[in-house]
């Protein structure tokens, strides 16, 4: 037996075996991350992230969302099947601070491309009077109060990143209701998709540019449409519209704070009645995915009208439009009517 020849042959055989295992592992990973027709599997947390993924990804992605239409996203609890979807995806897009259960599941998911929209723009904490405390480091002056992101996660004093409860000191996550901030997020998502799927980078870039142009036009329409009005104050069920109000020089007064499920105190109801009279408020706004009982009670007690101002946490048959842009334009029309815009 030629021992000198046997050893190298065995080594080569082992190397080939390891190579086959590596190829098999890569193939399994690719299969999990892509559909049978080669599209990138994208999982999003709730509608505002789904809209971005679908518009930017176009035909090159297959998008699923963890929050189904009609489900209030803040208290979503994931099913085992949804957790499996996360781990089988190639790209996850979410907004940390909106859905605690989703945040936890995504943190544990072994996926290469996980994008937190909160890291793509600056978040703010709004005080009781609607004044913002900037969480980011940079800003730009484009005529109204939009701030650029700093590319980093934002943490509170305890070291925890943004949460959806003002009492816990977290930044308000409702950034998508300011079209200019949403455009910043879109740009970041587009760049991350280009990195995740470089073969289609040019298409992602083009789709991003188109979407940013659409959002920029929407921003300008809000700015012009709300510039001159009889009052600047509007009342909503929960404080989802702080960014929108700040961007366009308005004042939001919420019944229940940041959480849509919180019950207002009798003192808060009395305070809102005083504000409505003082600021010539005409309308109490409620939303499609939360109870309208308190809003209608307040409106009845103060002789005000009611209308829908949609926080766009999901699209349903009750939504005043089929997608983000259409519903936001319906929101603009509702605000113009309520505020007496000229």
C-alpha positions in Angstrom: 0.0 0.0 0.0 1.3 3.4 -0.9 0.8 5.3 2.3 2.2 8.5 0.9 -0.5 8.6 -1.8 -3.4 7.4 0.6 -3.1 10.4 3.0 -3.5 13.2 0.4 -6.3 11.3 -1.3 -8.2 11.1 2.0 -7.6 14.7 2.7 -8.9 15.7 -0.7 -12.0 13.5 -0.1 -12.6 15.3 3.2 -12.2 18.7 1.7 -14.7 17.8 -1.1 -17.1 16.6 1.5 -16.8 19.8 3.5 -17.3 21.8 0.3 -20.5 19.9 -0.5 -21.8 20.6 3.0 -21.0 24.3 2.6 -22.8 24.5 -0.7 -25.7 22.6 0.7 -25.9 25.0 3.7 -25.8 28.0 1.4 -28.5 26.5 -0.8 -30.7 25.9 2.2 -30.2 29.4 3.4 -31.0 30.9 0.0 -34.1 28.8 -0.3 -35.3 30.1 3.0 -34.6 33.7 2.1 -36.2 33.6 -1.4 -39.4 32.4 -3.0 -39.4 29.6 -5.7 -39.3 32.3 -8.4 -36.3 34.0 -6.8 -37.9 37.0 -5.1 -36.5 38.2 -1.8 -38.7 37.2 1.2 -39.6 40.4 3.2 -41.4 40.4 6.5 -42.8 43.7 7.8 -44.2 44.5 11.3 -47.2 46.5 10.3 -48.8 48.5 7.5 -46.5 51.6 7.3 -43.5 49.3 6.9 -45.4 47.0 4.5 -46.2 50.0 2.2 -42.5 50.9 2.0 -41.4 47.4 1.3 -43.9 46.9 -1.4 -43.3 50.2 -3.1 -39.5 50.0 -3.0 -39.2 46.2 -3.5 -41.7 46.1 -6.4 -41.6 42.8 -8.4 -38.4 41.7 -6.8 -39.8 41.0 -3.3 -42.5 38.9 -1.7 -43.9 40.9 1.2 -45.8 39.5 4.2 -46.8 41.5 7.3 -47.2 40.3 10.9 -50.2 42.6 11.6 -53.2 41.6 9.5 -55.7 44.2 8.3 -58.1 45.3 11.1 -55.8 44.3 13.9 -54.7 47.0 16.3 -50.9 46.7 16.1 -49.8 48.0 19.5 -50.8 44.9 21.4 -50.1 42.3 18.8 -49.0 38.8 20.1 -47.2 36.6 17.5 -48.3 33.1 16.7 -45.6 30.3 16.2 -46.3 30.4 12.4 -45.4 34.1 12.3 -42.2 33.6 14.3 -41.3 30.9 11.7 -41.9 33.4 8.9 -39.5 35.8 10.5 -36.7 33.2 10.6 -37.3 32.1 7.0 -37.1 35.6 5.6 -34.2 37.4 4.0 -35.2 40.9 5.0 -37.1 42.2 8.1 -38.5 45.8 8.2 -40.0 47.0 11.5 -40.3 50.1 13.7 -39.0 49.5 17.2 -41.2 50.9 19.9 -44.6 50.2 18.4 -45.0 46.5 19.1 -43.1 45.0 22.0 -43.8 41.4 21.2 -42.6 41.9 17.6 -39.4 43.7 18.8 -38.6 40.8 21.0 -39.2 38.2 18.3 -37.1 40.1 15.7 -34.2 40.5 18.2 -34.1 36.7 18.4 -34.5 36.0 14.7 -31.3 34.8 12.9 -31.7 36.9 9.8 -28.9 38.9 8.2 -30.9 41.9 7.1 -33.0 43.4 9.9 -33.9 47.1 9.5 -35.3 49.2 12.3 -37.0 52.3 10.7 -36.4 54.2 14.0 -32.7 54.2 13.1 -33.3 55.8 9.7 -34.6 59.1 11.0 -34.7 61.0 14.3 -37.3 60.3 16.9 -38.7 62.8 19.4 -40.3 62.8 22.8 -43.2 65.2 23.0 -44.2 66.8 26.3 -47.7 67.5 27.6 -47.9 70.7 25.5 -46.8 69.0 22.3 -43.2 70.4 22.5 -40.7 68.0 21.1 -37.4 66.9 22.6 -35.1 65.7 19.8 -33.6 62.3 20.1 -31.4 62.6 17.0 -28.3 64.7 16.6 -28.8 66.4 13.3 -31.4 68.5 11.7 -32.1 70.6 8.6 -34.0 73.7 8.0 -36.4 73.3 5.1 -39.0 75.8 6.3 -40.7 73.6 8.9 -39.7 71.2 11.6 -38.3 68.1 9.9 -35.1 66.6 11.3 -32.6 64.3 9.7 -31.8 60.9 11.2 -28.4 60.2 12.7 -28.2 56.6 11.6 -28.2 55.3 15.2 -30.7 53.7 17.6 -32.1 56.1 20.2 -32.1 55.0 23.8 -33.8 56.4 26.9 -32.0 57.0 30.2 -32.4 53.4 31.2 -30.6 52.2 28.0 -33.8 50.9 26.4 -34.6 51.9 22.8 -37.9 53.8 22.0 -41.2 52.5 23.4 -44.7 53.5 22.7 -45.6 54.8 26.2 -44.9 58.4 27.1 -45.0 57.6 30.8 -42.0 55.3 30.3 -39.9 58.1 28.7 -39.8 56.7 25.3 -39.8 58.6 22.0 -43.0 58.8 20.0 -42.7 56.3 17.1 -45.4 57.7 14.8 -42.9 59.1 12.3 -44.8 57.9 9.2 -47.5 60.5 9.8 -45.0 63.2 8.8 -44.5 62.6 5.0 -41.0 64.2 5.1 -39.8 62.0 7.9 -41.4 59.0 6.1 -39.4 59.9 3.0 -36.2 59.8 5.1 -37.1 56.3 6.2 -37.9 55.3 2.6 -34.4 56.4 1.5 -32.8 54.3 4.2 -34.9 51.3 3.4 -34.0 51.6 -0.3 -30.3 51.6 0.5 -30.6 48.6 2.8 -32.5 46.6 0.1 -29.8 47.5 -2.4 -27.3 45.9 0.0 -29.4 42.9 0.7 -30.2 42.2 -3.0 -27.5 43.8 -5.1 -28.6 42.1 -8.3 -31.7 44.4 -8.3 -30.0 47.5 -6.8 -30.8 49.7 -9.7 -34.5 48.9 -9.5 -34.7 49.5 -5.8 -32.9 52.8 -6.3 -35.4 53.9 -9.0 -38.4 52.8 -6.9 -37.1 54.7 -3.9 -36.6 57.9 -5.9 -40.2 57.6 -7.2 -41.6 57.1 -3.7 -39.6 59.9 -2.2 -40.8 62.3 -4.9 -44.4 61.2 -4.2 -43.9 61.8 -0.4 -42.2 65.1 -1.0 -45.2 66.3 -3.1 -47.5 65.1 -0.3 -45.5 67.1 2.2 -45.8 70.2 0.2 -49.6 69.8 -0.2 -49.9 69.5 3.5 -47.8 72.5 4.1 -49.7 74.7 1.6 -53.1 73.2 2.5 -52.8 73.9 6.2 -51.0 77.2 6.1 -54.1 79.4 6.6 -56.8 78.2 8.9 -59.3 79.6 11.4 -57.8 77.5 14.2 -54.6 75.4 14.6 -56.0 73.1 17.3 -57.5 69.6 16.7 -58.5 66.9 19.1 -57.8 63.2 18.6 -58.4 60.0 20.4 -54.7 59.3 21.0 -51.5 61.2 20.4 -50.4 59.7 17.1 -50.1 63.0 15.2 -47.4 64.9 17.2 -45.0 64.8 14.2 -47.7 65.9 11.8 -48.8 68.7 14.0 -45.3 70.0 14.6 -44.4 69.8 10.9 -47.3 72.0 9.8 -47.7 74.4 12.8 -50.7 72.7 14.3 -51.5 71.8 17.9 -52.8 68.3 18.7 -54.8 67.7 21.9 -55.3 64.0 22.6 -57.9 62.4 24.7 -56.0 59.3 25.8 -52.3 60.1 25.3 -49.9 58.0 23.2 -51.6 54.7 24.0 -54.9 54.2 22.1 -56.3 52.0 24.8 -55.8 54.4 27.7 -58.8 55.9 29.5 -58.9 59.7 30.0 -59.4 61.1 33.4 -62.5 63.3 34.2 -60.0 66.2 34.6 -58.7 65.7 31.1 -62.2 65.6 29.6 -63.0 68.9 31.4 -59.7 70.4 30.2 -60.5 69.4 26.6 -63.9 71.0 26.8 -62.2 74.2 27.9 -59.6 74.0 25.1 -62.3 73.3 22.5 -64.2 76.5 23.5 -61.1 78.7 23.8 -59.4 77.5 20.5 -62.6 77.3 18.5 -62.3 73.6 17.8 -65.0 72.2 15.6 -64.2 68.5 15.4 -63.2 65.6 17.6 -61.3 63.0 15.5 -61.5 59.3 16.0 -59.7 56.4 14.2 -60.6 53.2 12.4 -58.9 50.6 14.5 -59.8 51.8 18.0 -63.0 52.5 19.8 -64.7 55.8 19.0 -66.9 55.8 22.2 -64.9 58.4 24.1 -64.5 60.7 21.1 -68.2 60.7 20.4 -69.1 61.2 24.0 -66.8 64.3 24.2 -68.2 65.6 21.0 -71.7 65.2 22.2 -71.0 66.9 25.5 -69.3 69.9 23.8 -71.5 70.2 20.8 -68.7 69.3 18.3 -68.7 67.3 15.2 -66.8 64.0 14.8 -64.7 62.8 11.9 -62.0 60.3 11.0 -58.3 61.1 11.2 -56.5 57.9 10.4 -53.2 57.1 12.1 -52.6 54.6 9.2 -51.6 51.7 11.4 -53.6 49.4 9.0 -55.7 49.5 5.9 -59.2 48.1 6.1 -62.5 48.5 4.2 -63.3 51.4 6.5 -60.1 53.3 5.4 -60.6 56.4 3.4 -58.3 55.2 0.6 -56.5 52.1 -0.6 -52.9 52.9 0.4 -50.8 55.3 2.5 -50.9 58.2 0.1 -54.6 58.1 -0.5 -55.4 57.9 3.2 -53.0 60.7 4.0 -54.8 62.9 1.4 -58.1 62.1 3.1 -56.5 63.1 6.4 -55.5 66.4 4.8 -59.0 67.0 3.6 -60.5 66.2 7.0 -58.0 68.6 8.7 -58.7 71.4 6.3 -62.4 71.1 6.9 -62.1 70.9 10.7 -59.6 73.7 11.0 -61.4 76.0 8.5 -58.5 76.1 6.1 -58.7 78.7 3.4 
